[in-house]
Amino acid sequence: MPLNWSAYPNFSEVELACKHSGKCNMRPEFMELLQQIRTIYNKPLIISSGYRHATHPIEAAKTQAG
């Protein structure tokens, strides 16, 4: 089931999507916690790395290495 991104007003699917595949399969539990942190902190959080699809080169290398 797709996330209801309106429940996370400080984050967007685009900013958290895999830079390689464009897919974004974030877990609702994680997004709820992330939004709570952002709300309490009351300052922007810079997302340096969001979701990584299995085809992302870094993830693909992990599965090959074991």
PQR file of N, CA, C, O and H, with PARSE charges and radii, in Angstrom:
ATOM      1  N   MET A   1       0.848  -1.177   0.000 -0.4000 1.5000
ATOM      2  CA  MET A   1       0.000   0.000   0.000 -0.0000 2.0000
ATOM      3  C   MET A   1       0.898   1.247   0.000  0.5500 1.7000
ATOM      4  O   MET A   1       1.816   1.346   0.814 -0.5500 1.4000
ATOM      5  N   PRO A   2       0.641   2.176  -0.890 -0.5600 1.5000
ATOM      6  CA  PRO A   2       1.459   3.405  -0.945  0.2800 2.0000
ATOM      7  C   PRO A   2       1.277   4.264   0.308  0.5500 1.7000
ATOM      8  O   PRO A   2       0.215   4.276   0.931 -0.5500 1.4000
ATOM      9  N   LEU A   3       2.332   4.972   0.649 -0.4000 1.5000
ATOM     10  CA  LEU A   3       2.271   5.872   1.804 -0.0000 2.0000
ATOM     11  C   LEU A   3       1.374   7.058   1.519  0.5500 1.7000
ATOM     12  O   LEU A   3       1.257   7.503   0.378 -0.5500 1.4000
ATOM     13  H   LEU A   3       3.195   4.962   0.142  0.4000 1.0000
ATOM     14  N   ASN A   4       0.750   7.559   2.551 -0.4000 1.5000
ATOM     15  CA  ASN A   4      -0.002   8.804   2.474 -0.0000 2.0000
ATOM     16  C   ASN A   4       0.985   9.923   2.808  0.5500 1.7000
ATOM     17  O   ASN A   4       1.166  10.274   3.973 -0.5500 1.4000
ATOM     18  H   ASN A   4       0.846   7.198   3.479  0.4000 1.0000
ATOM     19  N   TRP A   5       1.613  10.469   1.787 -0.4000 1.5000
ATOM     20  CA  TRP A   5       2.680  11.447   2.002 -0.0000 2.0000
ATOM     21  C   TRP A   5       2.178  12.726   2.670  0.5500 1.7000
ATOM     22  O   TRP A   5       2.984  13.488   3.204 -0.5500 1.4000
ATOM     23  H   TRP A   5       1.466  10.183   0.840  0.4000 1.0000
ATOM     24  N   SER A   6       0.890  12.975   2.654 -0.4000 1.5000
ATOM     25  CA  SER A   6       0.380  14.170   3.341 -0.0000 2.0000
ATOM     26  C   SER A   6       0.512  14.027   4.859  0.5500 1.7000
ATOM     27  O   SER A   6       0.434  15.022   5.580 -0.5500 1.4000
ATOM     28  H   SER A   6       0.236  12.356   2.220  0.4000 1.0000
ATOM     29  N   ALA A   7       0.710  12.813   5.348 -0.4000 1.5000
ATOM     30  CA  ALA A   7       0.919  12.583   6.781 -0.0000 2.0000
ATOM     31  C   ALA A   7       2.326  12.988   7.219  0.5500 1.7000
ATOM     32  O   ALA A   7       2.619  13.051   8.413 -0.5500 1.4000
ATOM     33  H   ALA A   7       0.773  12.005   4.762  0.4000 1.0000
ATOM     34  N   TYR A   8       3.195  13.264   6.240 -0.4000 1.5000
ATOM     35  CA  TYR A   8       4.584  13.632   6.520 -0.0000 2.0000
ATOM     36  C   TYR A   8       4.868  14.964   5.837  0.5500 1.7000
ATOM     37  O   TYR A   8       5.568  15.000   4.825 -0.5500 1.4000
ATOM     38  H   TYR A   8       2.957  13.213   5.270  0.4000 1.0000
ATOM     39  N   PRO A   9       4.341  16.051   6.369 -0.5600 1.5000
ATOM     40  CA  PRO A   9       4.406  17.335   5.671  0.2800 2.0000
ATOM     41  C   PRO A   9       5.806  17.901   5.467  0.5500 1.7000
ATOM     42  O   PRO A   9       5.992  18.792   4.637 -0.5500 1.4000
ATOM     43  N   ASN A  10       6.779  17.410   6.195 -0.4000 1.5000
ATOM     44  CA  ASN A  10       8.133  17.933   6.063 -0.0000 2.0000
ATOM     45  C   ASN A  10       9.018  17.104   5.143  0.5500 1.7000
ATOM     46  O   ASN A  10      10.208  17.386   5.001 -0.5500 1.4000
ATOM     47  H   ASN A  10       6.628  16.687   6.869  0.4000 1.0000
ATOM     48  N   PHE A  11       8.443  16.088   4.523 -0.4000 1.5000
ATOM     49  CA  PHE A  11       9.219  15.201   3.661 -0.0000 2.0000
ATOM     50  C   PHE A  11       8.434  14.895   2.395  0.5500 1.7000
ATOM     51  O   PHE A  11       7.204  14.944   2.381 -0.5500 1.4000
ATOM     52  H   PHE A  11       7.476  15.860   4.639  0.4000 1.0000
ATOM     53  N   SER A  12       9.161  14.580   1.340 -0.4000 1.5000
ATOM     54  CA  SER A  12       8.488  14.234   0.089 -0.0000 2.0000
ATOM     55  C   SER A  12       9.022  12.912  -0.443  0.5500 1.7000
ATOM     56  O   SER A  12      10.151  12.512  -0.160 -0.5500 1.4000
ATOM     57  H   SER A  12      10.160  14.540   1.352  0.4000 1.0000
ATOM     58  N   GLU A  13       8.194  12.261  -1.206 -0.4000 1.5000
ATOM     59  CA  GLU A  13       8.582  11.002  -1.824 -0.0000 2.0000
ATOM     60  C   GLU A  13       9.791  11.204  -2.735  0.5500 1.7000
ATOM     61  O   GLU A  13      10.673  10.347  -2.800 -0.5500 1.4000
ATOM     62  H   GLU A  13       7.276  12.586  -1.436  0.4000 1.0000
ATOM     63  N   VAL A  14       9.831  12.320  -3.427 -0.4000 1.5000
ATOM     64  CA  VAL A  14      10.934  12.608  -4.352 -0.0000 2.0000
ATOM     65  C   VAL A  14      12.266  12.708  -3.615  0.5500 1.7000
ATOM     66  O   VAL A  14      13.267  12.166  -4.083 -0.5500 1.4000
ATOM     67  H   VAL A  14       9.115  13.016  -3.374  0.4000 1.0000
ATOM     68  N   GLU A  15      12.298  13.391  -2.472 -0.4000 1.5000
ATOM     69  CA  GLU A  15      13.577  13.561  -1.769 -0.0000 2.0000
ATOM     70  C   GLU A  15      14.076  12.271  -1.132  0.5500 1.7000
ATOM     71  O   GLU A  15      15.276  12.129  -0.894 -0.5500 1.4000
ATOM     72  H   GLU A  15      11.485  13.832  -2.091  0.4000 1.0000
ATOM     73  N   LEU A  16      13.185  11.335  -0.852 -0.4000 1.5000
ATOM     74  CA  LEU A  16      13.581  10.082  -0.222 -0.0000 2.0000
ATOM     75  C   LEU A  16      13.727   8.932  -1.216  0.5500 1.7000
ATOM     76  O   LEU A  16      14.175   7.851  -0.835 -0.5500 1.4000
ATOM     77  H   LEU A  16      12.211  11.451  -1.045  0.4000 1.0000
ATOM     78  N   ALA A  17      13.363   9.140  -2.464 -0.4000 1.5000
ATOM     79  CA  ALA A  17      13.409   8.082  -3.473 -0.0000 2.0000
ATOM     80  C   ALA A  17      14.844   7.697  -3.814  0.5500 1.7000
ATOM     81  O   ALA A  17      15.770   8.496  -3.672 -0.5500 1.4000
ATOM     82  H   ALA A  17      12.999  10.018  -2.773  0.4000 1.0000
ATOM     83  N   CYS A  18      15.008   6.467  -4.263 -0.4000 1.5000
ATOM     84  CA  CYS A  18      16.302   5.956  -4.704 -0.0000 2.0000
ATOM     85  C   CYS A  18      16.784   6.785  -5.893  0.5500 1.7000
ATOM     86  O   CYS A  18      16.050   6.977  -6.862 -0.5500 1.4000
ATOM     87  H   CYS A  18      14.256   5.818  -4.379  0.4000 1.0000
ATOM     88  N   LYS A  19      18.000   7.265  -5.813 -0.4000 1.5000
ATOM     89  CA  LYS A  19      18.566   8.088  -6.892 -0.0000 2.0000
ATOM     90  C   LYS A  19      18.852   7.251  -8.139  0.5500 1.7000
ATOM     91  O   LYS A  19      19.001   7.794  -9.233 -0.5500 1.4000
ATOM     92  H   LYS A  19      18.596   7.109  -5.026  0.4000 1.0000
ATOM     93  N   HIS A  20      18.929   5.943  -7.973 -0.4000 1.5000
ATOM     94  CA  HIS A  20      19.230   5.046  -9.092 -0.0000 2.0000
ATOM     95  C   HIS A  20      17.950   4.608  -9.825  0.5500 1.7000
ATOM     96  O   HIS A  20      17.873   4.690 -11.051 -0.5500 1.4000
ATOM     97  H   HIS A  20      18.808   5.501  -7.084  0.4000 1.0000
ATOM     98  N   SER A  21      16.958   4.147  -9.070 -0.4000 1.5000
ATOM     99  CA  SER A  21      15.746   3.586  -9.682 -0.0000 2.0000
ATOM    100  C   SER A  21      14.548   4.526  -9.656  0.5500 1.7000
ATOM    101  O   SER A  21      13.610   4.359 -10.435 -0.5500 1.4000
ATOM    102  H   SER A  21      17.020   4.080  -8.074  0.4000 1.0000
ATOM    103  N   GLY A  22      14.576   5.513  -8.765 -0.4000 1.5000
ATOM    104  CA  GLY A  22      13.425   6.404  -8.606 -0.0000 2.0000
ATOM    105  C   GLY A  22      12.330   5.831  -7.730  0.5500 1.7000
ATOM    106  O   GLY A  22      11.330   6.505  -7.479 -0.5500 1.4000
ATOM    107  H   GLY A  22      15.339   5.648  -8.132  0.4000 1.0000
ATOM    108  N   LYS A  23      12.492   4.601  -7.257 -0.4000 1.5000
ATOM    109  CA  LYS A  23      11.482   3.969  -6.403 -0.0000 2.0000
ATOM    110  C   LYS A  23      11.641   4.443  -4.965  0.5500 1.7000
ATOM    111  O   LYS A  23      12.731   4.813  -4.527 -0.5500 1.4000
ATOM    112  H   LYS A  23      13.304   4.053  -7.461  0.4000 1.0000
ATOM    113  N   CYS A  24      10.526   4.423  -4.245 -0.4000 1.5000
ATOM    114  CA  CYS A  24      10.549   4.846  -2.846 -0.0000 2.0000
ATOM    115  C   CYS A  24       9.651   3.915  -2.048  0.5500 1.7000
ATOM    116  O   CYS A  24       8.426   4.009  -2.121 -0.5500 1.4000
ATOM    117  H   CYS A  24       9.641   4.123  -4.601  0.4000 1.0000
ATOM    118  N   ASN A  25      10.252   3.034  -1.301 -0.4000 1.5000
ATOM    119  CA  ASN A  25       9.507   2.046  -0.528 -0.0000 2.0000
ATOM    120  C   ASN A  25       9.798   2.230   0.956  0.5500 1.7000
ATOM    121  O   ASN A  25      10.253   1.306   1.629 -0.5500 1.4000
ATOM    122  H   ASN A  25      11.247   2.958  -1.242  0.4000 1.0000
ATOM    123  N   MET A  26       9.532   3.431   1.456 -0.4000 1.5000
ATOM    124  CA  MET A  26       9.792   3.727   2.860 -0.0000 2.0000
ATOM    125  C   MET A  26       8.739   3.054   3.732  0.5500 1.7000
ATOM    126  O   MET A  26       7.572   2.962   3.351 -0.5500 1.4000
ATOM    127  H   MET A  26       9.163   4.182   0.909  0.4000 1.0000
ATOM    128  N   ARG A  27       9.155   2.588   4.893 -0.4000 1.5000
ATOM    129  CA  ARG A  27       8.234   1.947   5.835 -0.0000 2.0000
ATOM    130  C   ARG A  27       7.443   3.016   6.588  0.5500 1.7000
ATOM    131  O   ARG A  27       8.014   4.013   7.029 -0.5500 1.4000
ATOM    132  H   ARG A  27      10.103   2.663   5.202  0.4000 1.0000
ATOM    133  N   PRO A  28       6.145   2.814   6.734 -0.5600 1.5000
ATOM    134  CA  PRO A  28       5.318   3.802   7.454  0.2800 2.0000
ATOM    135  C   PRO A  28       5.811   4.048   8.878  0.5500 1.7000
ATOM    136  O   PRO A  28       5.777   5.184   9.351 -0.5500 1.4000
ATOM    137  N   GLU A  29       6.268   3.002   9.568 -0.4000 1.5000
ATOM    138  CA  GLU A  29       6.731   3.154  10.948 -0.0000 2.0000
ATOM    139  C   GLU A  29       7.935   4.097  11.010  0.5500 1.7000
ATOM    140  O   GLU A  29       8.042   4.930  11.910 -0.5500 1.4000
ATOM    141  H   GLU A  29       6.295   2.080   9.184  0.4000 1.0000
ATOM    142  N   PHE A  30       8.832   3.949  10.041 -0.4000 1.5000
ATOM    143  CA  PHE A  30      10.010   4.813   9.997 -0.0000 2.0000
ATOM    144  C   PHE A  30       9.600   6.248   9.691  0.5500 1.7000
ATOM    145  O   PHE A  30      10.090   7.185  10.322 -0.5500 1.4000
ATOM    146  H   PHE A  30       8.745   3.271   9.310  0.4000 1.0000
ATOM    147  N   MET A  31       8.709   6.422   8.730 -0.4000 1.5000
ATOM    148  CA  MET A  31       8.292   7.774   8.349 -0.0000 2.0000
ATOM    149  C   MET A  31       7.564   8.472   9.487  0.5500 1.7000
ATOM    150  O   MET A  31       7.728   9.676   9.685 -0.5500 1.4000
ATOM    151  H   MET A  31       8.311   5.662   8.217  0.4000 1.0000
ATOM    152  N   GLU A  32       6.764   7.724  10.233 -0.4000 1.5000
ATOM    153  CA  GLU A  32       6.081   8.317  11.385 -0.0000 2.0000
ATOM    154  C   GLU A  32       7.090   8.795  12.416  0.5500 1.7000
ATOM    155  O   GLU A  32       6.954   9.892  12.958 -0.5500 1.4000
ATOM    156  H   GLU A  32       6.632   6.746  10.072  0.4000 1.0000
ATOM    157  N   LEU A  33       8.090   7.989  12.687 -0.4000 1.5000
ATOM    158  CA  LEU A  33       9.141   8.366  13.645 -0.0000 2.0000
ATOM    159  C   LEU A  33       9.945   9.561  13.131  0.5500 1.7000
ATOM    160  O   LEU A  33      10.227  10.491  13.886 -0.5500 1.4000
ATOM    161  H   LEU A  33       8.201   7.098  12.247  0.4000 1.0000
ATOM    162  N   LEU A  34      10.310   9.538  11.859 -0.4000 1.5000
ATOM    163  CA  LEU A  34      11.052  10.642  11.271 -0.0000 2.0000
ATOM    164  C   LEU A  34      10.257  11.948  11.361  0.5500 1.7000
ATOM    165  O   LEU A  34      10.820  12.996  11.677 -0.5500 1.4000
ATOM    166  H   LEU A  34      10.080   8.782  11.245  0.4000 1.0000
ATOM    167  N   GLN A  35       8.964  11.888  11.087 -0.4000 1.5000
ATOM    168  CA  GLN A  35       8.136  13.091  11.176 -0.0000 2.0000
ATOM    169  C   GLN A  35       8.022  13.572  12.618  0.5500 1.7000
ATOM    170  O   GLN A  35       8.027  14.777  12.868 -0.5500 1.4000
ATOM    171  H   GLN A  35       8.507  11.036  10.830  0.4000 1.0000
ATOM    172  N   GLN A  36       7.920  12.653  13.561 -0.4000 1.5000
ATOM    173  CA  GLN A  36       7.866  13.041  14.977 -0.0000 2.0000
ATOM    174  C   GLN A  36       9.153  13.745  15.391  0.5500 1.7000
ATOM    175  O   GLN A  36       9.115  14.765  16.079 -0.5500 1.4000
ATOM    176  H   GLN A  36       7.916  11.674  13.358  0.4000 1.0000
ATOM    177  N   ILE A  37      10.286  13.203  14.974 -0.4000 1.5000
ATOM    178  CA  ILE A  37      11.578  13.827  15.283 -0.0000 2.0000
ATOM    179  C   ILE A  37      11.625  15.231  14.704  0.5500 1.7000
ATOM    180  O   ILE A  37      12.024  16.177  15.383 -0.5500 1.4000
ATOM    181  H   ILE A  37      10.317  12.374  14.415  0.4000 1.0000
ATOM    182  N   ARG A  38      11.220  15.363  13.454 -0.4000 1.5000
ATOM    183  CA  ARG A  38      11.237  16.669  12.781 -0.0000 2.0000
ATOM    184  C   ARG A  38      10.325  17.660  13.489  0.5500 1.7000
ATOM    185  O   ARG A  38      10.686  18.826  13.655 -0.5500 1.4000
ATOM    186  H   ARG A  38      10.897  14.594  12.902  0.4000 1.0000
ATOM    187  N   THR A  39       9.154  17.210  13.903 -0.4000 1.5000
ATOM    188  CA  THR A  39       8.200  18.081  14.590 -0.0000 2.0000
ATOM    189  C   THR A  39       8.764  18.561  15.922  0.5500 1.7000
ATOM    190  O   THR A  39       8.659  19.744  16.246 -0.5500 1.4000
ATOM    191  H   THR A  39       8.861  16.264  13.768  0.4000 1.0000
ATOM    192  N   ILE A  40       9.351  17.671  16.688 -0.4000 1.5000
ATOM    193  CA  ILE A  40       9.929  18.034  17.992 -0.0000 2.0000
ATOM    194  C   ILE A  40      11.149  18.927  17.817  0.5500 1.7000
ATOM    195  O   ILE A  40      11.306  19.911  18.541 -0.5500 1.4000
ATOM    196  H   ILE A  40       9.436  16.710  16.425  0.4000 1.0000
ATOM    197  N   TYR A  41      12.005  18.596  16.871 -0.4000 1.5000
ATOM    198  CA  TYR A  41      13.228  19.368  16.614 -0.0000 2.0000
ATOM    199  C   TYR A  41      12.897  20.769  16.089  0.5500 1.7000
ATOM    200  O   TYR A  41      13.601  21.734  16.385 -0.5500 1.4000
ATOM    201  H   TYR A  41      11.878  17.797  16.283  0.4000 1.0000
ATOM    202  N   ASN A  42      11.848  20.864  15.327 -0.4000 1.5000
ATOM    203  CA  ASN A  42      11.330  22.126  14.794 -0.0000 2.0000
ATOM    204  C   ASN A  42      12.335  22.871  13.894  0.5500 1.7000
ATOM    205  O   ASN A  42      12.313  24.097  13.792 -0.5500 1.4000
ATOM    206  H   ASN A  42      11.276  20.080  15.086  0.4000 1.0000
ATOM    207  N   LYS A  43      13.203  22.101  13.257 -0.4000 1.5000
ATOM    208  CA  LYS A  43      14.148  22.653  12.288 -0.0000 2.0000
ATOM    209  C   LYS A  43      14.253  21.661  11.137  0.5500 1.7000
ATOM    210  O   LYS A  43      13.981  20.475  11.323 -0.5500 1.4000
ATOM    211  H   LYS A  43      13.221  21.105  13.340  0.4000 1.0000
ATOM    212  N   PRO A  44      14.641  22.121   9.959 -0.5600 1.5000
ATOM    213  CA  PRO A  44      14.766  21.190   8.828  0.2800 2.0000
ATOM    214  C   PRO A  44      15.798  20.092   9.087  0.5500 1.7000
ATOM    215  O   PRO A  44      16.815  20.315   9.745 -0.5500 1.4000
ATOM    216  N   LEU A  45      15.514  18.919   8.562 -0.4000 1.5000
ATOM    217  CA  LEU A  45      16.457  17.807   8.590 -0.0000 2.0000
ATOM    218  C   LEU A  45      16.926  17.583   7.154  0.5500 1.7000
ATOM    219  O   LEU A  45      16.107  17.468   6.243 -0.5500 1.4000
ATOM    220  H   LEU A  45      14.688  18.738   8.028  0.4000 1.0000
ATOM    221  N   ILE A  46      18.220  17.523   6.956 -0.4000 1.5000
ATOM    222  CA  ILE A  46      18.758  17.310   5.623 -0.0000 2.0000
ATOM    223  C   ILE A  46      18.872  15.807   5.378  0.5500 1.7000
ATOM    224  O   ILE A  46      19.548  15.091   6.117 -0.5500 1.4000
ATOM    225  H   ILE A  46      18.885  17.616   7.697  0.4000 1.0000
ATOM    226  N   ILE A  47      18.206  15.352   4.341 -0.4000 1.5000
ATOM    227  CA  ILE A  47      18.245  13.939   3.984 -0.0000 2.0000
ATOM    228  C   ILE A  47      19.395  13.726   3.014  0.5500 1.7000
ATOM    229  O   ILE A  47      19.353  14.200   1.879 -0.5500 1.4000
ATOM    230  H   ILE A  47      17.657  15.934   3.740  0.4000 1.0000
ATOM    231  N   SER A  48      20.419  13.016   3.457 -0.4000 1.5000
ATOM    232  CA  SER A  48      21.569  12.765   2.577 -0.0000 2.0000
ATOM    233  C   SER A  48      21.418  11.441   1.840  0.5500 1.7000
ATOM    234  O   SER A  48      22.013  11.249   0.780 -0.5500 1.4000
ATOM    235  H   SER A  48      20.453  12.630   4.380  0.4000 1.0000
ATOM    236  N   SER A  49      20.631  10.535   2.389 -0.4000 1.5000
ATOM    237  CA  SER A  49      20.404   9.251   1.745 -0.0000 2.0000
ATOM    238  C   SER A  49      19.071   8.710   2.223  0.5500 1.7000
ATOM    239  O   SER A  49      18.841   8.571   3.425 -0.5500 1.4000
ATOM    240  H   SER A  49      20.147  10.691   3.250  0.4000 1.0000
ATOM    241  N   GLY A  50      18.199   8.407   1.281 -0.4000 1.5000
ATOM    242  CA  GLY A  50      16.893   7.860   1.630 -0.0000 2.0000
ATOM    243  C   GLY A  50      16.820   6.384   1.281  0.5500 1.7000
ATOM    244  O   GLY A  50      17.678   5.596   1.677 -0.5500 1.4000
ATOM    245  H   GLY A  50      18.387   8.520   0.305  0.4000 1.0000
ATOM    246  N   TYR A  51      15.797   6.025   0.542 -0.4000 1.5000
ATOM    247  CA  TYR A  51      15.587   4.641   0.146 -0.0000 2.0000
ATOM    248  C   TYR A  51      16.592   4.225  -0.928  0.5500 1.7000
ATOM    249  O   TYR A  51      16.900   5.004  -1.830 -0.5500 1.4000
ATOM    250  H   TYR A  51      15.100   6.666   0.220  0.4000 1.0000
ATOM    251  N   ARG A  52      17.094   3.008  -0.830 -0.4000 1.5000
ATOM    252  CA  ARG A  52      17.945   2.435  -1.882 -0.0000 2.0000
ATOM    253  C   ARG A  52      17.308   1.142  -2.368  0.5500 1.7000
ATOM    254  O   ARG A  52      17.149   0.187  -1.608 -0.5500 1.4000
ATOM    255  H   ARG A  52      16.844   2.375  -0.097  0.4000 1.0000
ATOM    256  N   HIS A  53      16.951   1.125  -3.625 -0.4000 1.5000
ATOM    257  CA  HIS A  53      16.380  -0.063  -4.246 -0.0000 2.0000
ATOM    258  C   HIS A  53      17.461  -1.136  -4.359  0.5500 1.7000
ATOM    259  O   HIS A  53      18.649  -0.817  -4.374 -0.5500 1.4000
ATOM    260  H   HIS A  53      17.080   1.901  -4.243  0.4000 1.0000
ATOM    261  N   ALA A  54      17.062  -2.396  -4.436 -0.4000 1.5000
ATOM    262  CA  ALA A  54      18.013  -3.509  -4.538 -0.0000 2.0000
ATOM    263  C   ALA A  54      18.920  -3.395  -5.758  0.5500 1.7000
ATOM    264  O   ALA A  54      20.016  -3.955  -5.762 -0.5500 1.4000
ATOM    265  H   ALA A  54      16.096  -2.656  -4.423  0.4000 1.0000
ATOM    266  N   THR A  55      18.481  -2.677  -6.796 -0.4000 1.5000
ATOM    267  CA  THR A  55      19.301  -2.523  -7.996 -0.0000 2.0000
ATOM    268  C   THR A  55      20.300  -1.372  -7.882  0.5500 1.7000
ATOM    269  O   THR A  55      21.136  -1.195  -8.769 -0.5500 1.4000
ATOM    270  H   THR A  55      17.590  -2.221  -6.792  0.4000 1.0000
ATOM    271  N   HIS A  56      20.228  -0.596  -6.815 -0.4000 1.5000
ATOM    272  CA  HIS A  56      21.192   0.501  -6.612 -0.0000 2.0000
ATOM    273  C   HIS A  56      22.578  -0.136  -6.503  0.5500 1.7000
ATOM    274  O   HIS A  56      22.727  -1.152  -5.826 -0.5500 1.4000
ATOM    275  H   HIS A  56      19.550  -0.740  -6.095  0.4000 1.0000
ATOM    276  N   PRO A  57      23.585   0.431  -7.147 -0.5600 1.5000
ATOM    277  CA  PRO A  57      24.922  -0.184  -7.132  0.2800 2.0000
ATOM    278  C   PRO A  57      25.459  -0.516  -5.740  0.5500 1.7000
ATOM    279  O   PRO A  57      26.092  -1.558  -5.567 -0.5500 1.4000
ATOM    280  N   ILE A  58      25.232   0.315  -4.773 -0.4000 1.5000
ATOM    281  CA  ILE A  58      25.719   0.038  -3.417 -0.0000 2.0000
ATOM    282  C   ILE A  58      25.003  -1.173  -2.823  0.5500 1.7000
ATOM    283  O   ILE A  58      25.640  -2.029  -2.208 -0.5500 1.4000
ATOM    284  H   ILE A  58      24.719   1.161  -4.913  0.4000 1.0000
ATOM    285  N   GLU A  59      23.682  -1.251  -3.002 -0.4000 1.5000
ATOM    286  CA  GLU A  59      22.923  -2.398  -2.480 -0.0000 2.0000
ATOM    287  C   GLU A  59      23.266  -3.665  -3.242  0.5500 1.7000
ATOM    288  O   GLU A  59      23.382  -4.734  -2.643 -0.5500 1.4000
ATOM    289  H   GLU A  59      23.164  -0.556  -3.501  0.4000 1.0000
ATOM    290  N   ALA A  60      23.428  -3.564  -4.541 -0.4000 1.5000
ATOM    291  CA  ALA A  60      23.788  -4.732  -5.358 -0.0000 2.0000
ATOM    292  C   ALA A  60      25.140  -5.297  -4.938  0.5500 1.7000
ATOM    293  O   ALA A  60      25.321  -6.514  -4.915 -0.5500 1.4000
ATOM    294  H   ALA A  60      23.333  -2.695  -5.028  0.4000 1.0000
ATOM    295  N   ALA A  61      26.075  -4.437  -4.611 -0.4000 1.5000
ATOM    296  CA  ALA A  61      27.405  -4.881  -4.164 -0.0000 2.0000
ATOM    297  C   ALA A  61      27.310  -5.606  -2.824  0.5500 1.7000
ATOM    298  O   ALA A  61      28.049  -6.560  -2.582 -0.5500 1.4000
ATOM    299  H   ALA A  61      25.927  -3.448  -4.630  0.4000 1.0000
ATOM    300  N   LYS A  62      26.413  -5.162  -1.959 -0.4000 1.5000
ATOM    301  CA  LYS A  62      26.244  -5.806  -0.651 -0.0000 2.0000
ATOM    302  C   LYS A  62      25.754  -7.239  -0.814  0.5500 1.7000
ATOM    303  O   LYS A  62      26.250  -8.138  -0.134 -0.5500 1.4000
ATOM    304  H   LYS A  62      25.813  -4.387  -2.156  0.4000 1.0000
ATOM    305  N   THR A  63      24.794  -7.468  -1.700 -0.4000 1.5000
ATOM    306  CA  THR A  63      24.257  -8.812  -1.849 -0.0000 2.0000
ATOM    307  C   THR A  63      25.270  -9.741  -2.499  0.5500 1.7000
ATOM    308  O   THR A  63      25.266 -10.940  -2.219 -0.5500 1.4000
ATOM    309  H   THR A  63      24.392  -6.738  -2.252  0.4000 1.0000
ATOM    310  N   GLN A  64      26.128  -9.223  -3.350 -0.4000 1.5000
ATOM    311  CA  GLN A  64      27.170 -10.037  -3.972 -0.0000 2.0000
ATOM    312  C   GLN A  64      28.258 -10.410  -2.962  0.5500 1.7000
ATOM    313  O   GLN A  64      28.816 -11.507  -3.004 -0.5500 1.4000
ATOM    314  H   GLN A  64      26.131  -8.249  -3.577  0.4000 1.0000
ATOM    315  N   ALA A  65      28.547  -9.472  -2.054 -0.4000 1.5000
ATOM    316  CA  ALA A  65      29.622  -9.691  -1.083 -0.0000 2.0000
ATOM    317  C   ALA A  65      29.200 -10.655   0.034  0.5500 1.7000
ATOM    318  O   ALA A  65      30.037 -11.216   0.742 -0.5500 1.4000
ATOM    319  H   ALA A  65      28.094  -8.581  -2.020  0.4000 1.0000
ATOM    320  N   GLY A  66      27.897 -10.828   0.171 -0.4000 1.5000
ATOM    321  CA  GLY A  66      27.524 -11.817   1.137 -0.0000 2.0000
ATOM    322  C   GLY A  66      26.639 -11.396   2.211  0.5500 1.7000
ATOM    323  O   GLY A  66      26.285 -12.203   3.071 -0.5500 1.4000
ATOM    324  H   GLY A  66      27.217 -10.372  -0.404  0.4000 1.0000
TER
END
